[in-house]
């Protein structure tokens, strides 16, 4: 296993720990990060999302496939950002 794959694997394990923590005991995870105690569903939803991402990262590390390293947004997104006024026209 290459160093890059090992890094991706470790990050996947980290996401499992955070995801399980947010699903099972969200207030214990949120407290040290400075967030107030929450009785809503959203911390648990984020935990499930972290668990889904952990599967993706661990599978990529085990198979040796590279993760996407190019921007997922193409030139069309620049036009959309120009139209919304979120990017300077003509800027990079």
C-alpha positions as CSV (number, residue, x, y, z in Angstrom):
1,X,0.0,0.0,0.0
2,X,1.5,3.4,-1.0
3,X,1.8,6.3,1.4
4,X,-1.0,8.1,-0.4
5,X,-3.3,5.1,-0.1
6,X,-2.5,4.7,3.6
7,X,-3.3,8.4,4.2
8,X,-6.7,8.0,2.5
9,X,-7.3,4.9,4.6
10,X,-6.5,6.7,7.8
11,X,-8.8,9.5,6.8
12,X,-11.5,7.0,6.2
13,X,-11.1,5.5,9.6
14,X,-11.2,9.0,11.1
15,X,-14.5,9.6,9.3
16,X,-15.9,6.4,10.8
17,X,-15.0,7.6,14.3
18,X,-16.5,11.0,13.8
19,X,-19.6,9.6,12.0
20,X,-20.3,7.1,14.7
21,X,-19.8,9.7,17.3
22,X,-22.2,12.1,15.7
23,X,-24.8,9.4,15.2
24,X,-24.6,7.9,18.7
25,X,-23.5,10.7,21.0
26,X,-23.7,14.0,19.0
27,X,-23.5,16.4,22.0
28,X,-20.3,14.8,23.3
29,X,-18.7,15.4,19.9
30,X,-20.1,18.9,19.4
31,X,-19.2,20.2,22.9
32,X,-15.4,20.2,22.6
33,X,-15.8,21.9,19.2
34,X,-17.6,24.8,20.8
35,X,-21.1,24.1,19.5
36,X,-24.0,24.2,21.9
37,X,-25.9,21.0,22.7
38,X,-28.4,20.1,20.0
39,X,-31.5,18.1,20.2
40,X,-32.2,18.3,16.4
41,X,-31.6,15.6,13.8
42,X,-28.9,17.5,11.8
43,X,-25.8,16.4,13.7
44,X,-26.9,12.8,13.1
45,X,-27.5,13.4,9.4
46,X,-24.0,14.8,9.1
47,X,-22.8,11.7,11.0
48,X,-24.5,9.4,8.4
49,X,-22.9,11.5,5.6
50,X,-19.5,11.1,7.2
51,X,-20.1,7.3,7.4
52,X,-21.0,7.2,3.7
53,X,-17.8,9.2,2.8
54,X,-15.7,6.9,5.0
55,X,-16.9,3.9,2.9
56,X,-15.8,5.8,-0.3
57,X,-12.4,6.7,1.1
58,X,-11.6,3.2,2.5
59,X,-12.8,1.5,-0.7
60,X,-10.5,3.8,-2.7
61,X,-7.6,3.1,-0.5
62,X,-8.0,-0.6,-0.6
63,X,-8.3,-0.8,-4.4
64,X,-5.6,1.7,-5.0
65,X,-7.8,3.9,-7.2
66,X,-6.9,7.5,-7.1
67,X,-9.5,10.0,-5.7
68,X,-10.6,12.7,-8.1
69,X,-7.8,15.3,-8.2
70,X,-9.3,17.7,-10.7
71,X,-11.9,20.3,-10.1
72,X,-15.4,18.8,-10.5
73,X,-16.8,22.1,-11.8
74,X,-16.1,23.1,-15.4
75,X,-16.1,26.3,-17.3
76,X,-19.9,26.6,-17.1
77,X,-19.7,27.2,-13.3
78,X,-17.6,30.3,-14.0
79,X,-20.4,31.7,-16.2
80,X,-23.0,30.9,-13.5
81,X,-20.9,32.6,-10.9
82,X,-20.5,35.7,-13.1
83,X,-24.3,35.8,-13.6
84,X,-24.9,35.6,-9.8
85,X,-22.3,38.4,-9.2
86,X,-20.2,36.1,-7.1
87,X,-17.1,36.3,-9.3
88,X,-15.4,39.2,-11.0
89,X,-16.1,39.1,-14.7
90,X,-12.9,38.5,-16.6
91,X,-11.1,37.4,-13.3
92,X,-9.6,34.0,-12.7
